[in-house]
Amino acid sequence: MENLSLEEKVKAVIQQIRPYLQQDGGDIQYIGITEDNIVEVKLQGACGTCPHAKITLKSGVEATIKKHIPEIKGVMDVALGF
């Protein structure tokens, strides 16, 4: 993964996470990366309306992306505002 751009790395990790979200009727859409290395996504399906979406985003998605790509500072859901 070291020869990939930052965006390609993020998209690859999101593809690894996606099946877990889809098992629960949800999904995730990559939106972009800000100048300060915040990944913007949109949780969809059941994840978009789940009361635990913030936990999923921070403890699941963000933790996984930061583990694989340390230069990422965080993940934000553009639809939910966190």
Residue pairs with C-beta under 8 A, 6 or more apart in sequence:
1 9
1 12
1 68
4 12
6 33
6 37
6 69
6 71
6 72
7 32
7 33
9 68
9 69
10 30
10 33
10 39
10 65
10 69
10 72
11 30
13 64
13 65
13 68
13 69
14 28
14 30
14 41
14 61
14 65
16 64
17 28
17 60
17 61
17 64
17 65
18 27
18 28
20 60
21 27
21 28
21 43
21 45
21 47
21 56
22 45
24 46
24 47
24 50
25 45
25 46
25 47
26 43
26 44
26 45
26 46
26 47
26 48
26 50
26 56
27 43
27 44
27 45
27 47
28 41
28 42
28 43
28 44
28 47
28 61
29 41
29 42
29 44
30 39
30 40
30 41
31 40
31 41
31 42
31 78
32 39
32 40
33 39
33 40
33 72
34 40
36 73
37 71
37 72
37 73
37 74
38 72
38 73
38 74
38 75
38 76
39 62
39 65
39 72
39 74
39 75
39 76
40 75
40 76
40 77
40 78
41 57
41 61
41 75
41 76
41 77
41 78
42 48
42 77
42 78
42 79
43 50
43 53
43 56
43 57
43 77
43 79
43 80
47 53
47 56
48 79
48 80
50 56
53 77
53 80
54 80
54 82
57 75
57 77
57 80
57 82
58 75
61 75
62 74
62 75
65 72
65 75
66 72
66 74
76 82
